[in-house]
Amino acid sequence: MNGAIVNFRRSRHSQKFTHLIIKPEGVSAKDKAEALVGKDVTWKNPKGKNKIEIKGKIASVHGNKGCVRVIFEKGLPGQALGTKVQIL
């Protein structure tokens, strides 16, 4: 299953670079997103000669429209916003 990176998890004055909000494809409700909690997520660098792969895990549901919060082992660059991730 694939998903798209929506945004970093943030507050009014700061943002967390290892926590991201993901919108999985085909998931539009909170109850379907709860089934994804605990699954692994992989982000691959789509451009560049260095093939970087960063792994993370779905921590919880974010909101009522099916988005999930993912905690990655390493911070993602700002260019990752809008790119695809693979949910394993």
Beta strands, then each sheet from edge to edge (+ up, - down):
strand 1: 2-10
strand 2: 15-24
strand 3: 40-44
strand 4: 53-62
strand 5: 67-72
strand 6: 84-87
sheet 1: 1+ 2- 5+ 4- 3+ 6- 1+
end
